């Protein structure tokens, strides 16, 4: 039986594009989205505000989420796995 590929969509991580938004909006949007997600789900946050580099990892640490940060120019890409 051929796969339609639709099953892979369910495993795609959620994405928040917070580029251009200033503190505290990136972390607030992340917090709201994570609250609606099941444990183990992945959320990607794109941000350009320098404070996000402090706020997002701190929020993740305080709430037990794991996160990794990569950068591409002035865009930070946070990959967060909900605890």
C-alpha positions as CSV (number, residue, x, y, z in Angstrom):
1,X,0.0,0.0,0.0
2,X,1.4,3.4,-0.9
3,X,1.9,6.0,1.7
4,X,0.3,9.4,1.2
5,X,2.8,11.1,3.4
6,X,0.2,12.7,5.6
7,X,1.4,10.7,8.7
8,X,4.7,12.6,8.6
9,X,2.9,15.9,9.1
10,X,1.8,14.9,12.6
11,X,5.5,14.6,13.6
12,X,6.5,18.0,12.2
13,X,7.5,20.4,15.0
14,X,5.4,23.4,15.7
15,X,7.0,26.7,14.6
16,X,6.8,30.2,16.1
17,X,8.3,32.9,13.9
18,X,9.1,35.6,16.4
19,X,11.6,37.4,14.2
20,X,11.3,41.2,14.7
21,X,9.3,40.8,17.9
22,X,10.8,42.4,21.1
23,X,11.0,41.1,24.6
24,X,8.9,39.7,26.2
25,X,6.8,38.6,23.1
26,X,9.0,35.7,21.9
27,X,9.0,34.0,25.3
28,X,5.3,34.7,25.9
29,X,4.3,33.2,22.6
30,X,6.5,30.2,23.3
31,X,5.1,29.7,26.8
32,X,1.5,29.9,25.4
33,X,2.2,27.4,22.6
34,X,4.0,24.9,24.9
35,X,1.1,24.9,27.4
36,X,-1.1,23.5,24.6
37,X,1.4,20.8,23.6
38,X,1.8,17.3,24.9
39,X,5.0,16.2,26.7
40,X,7.7,15.2,24.3
41,X,6.5,17.5,21.5
42,X,9.0,19.8,19.7
43,X,8.6,23.5,19.2
44,X,10.9,25.6,17.0
45,X,11.1,29.3,17.8
46,X,12.8,31.8,15.5
47,X,13.8,35.0,17.1
48,X,16.0,38.1,16.5
49,X,15.7,39.9,19.8
50,X,18.9,39.5,21.7
51,X,17.0,39.1,25.0
52,X,15.5,35.8,23.6
53,X,19.0,34.3,24.0
54,X,18.6,34.8,27.8
55,X,14.8,34.5,28.2
56,X,14.0,31.3,26.3
57,X,16.8,29.1,27.8
58,X,15.9,30.4,31.3
59,X,12.2,29.6,30.8
60,X,13.1,26.1,29.5
61,X,15.5,25.5,32.5
62,X,12.9,26.6,35.0
63,X,10.2,24.4,33.5
64,X,12.3,21.3,32.7
65,X,12.2,21.6,28.9
66,X,15.3,20.8,26.9
67,X,16.4,23.2,24.2
68,X,19.2,23.7,21.7
69,X,20.2,27.0,20.0
70,X,21.6,27.5,16.6
71,X,22.2,30.8,14.9
72,X,22.1,31.9,11.3
73,X,23.2,35.6,11.1
74,X,21.0,37.5,13.5
75,X,18.3,34.8,13.6
76,X,18.3,32.4,16.6
77,X,16.6,29.1,16.2
78,X,15.6,27.4,19.4
79,X,14.5,23.8,19.3
80,X,12.5,23.0,22.4
81,X,11.3,19.6,23.6
82,X,8.5,20.0,26.1
83,X,9.0,18.2,29.5
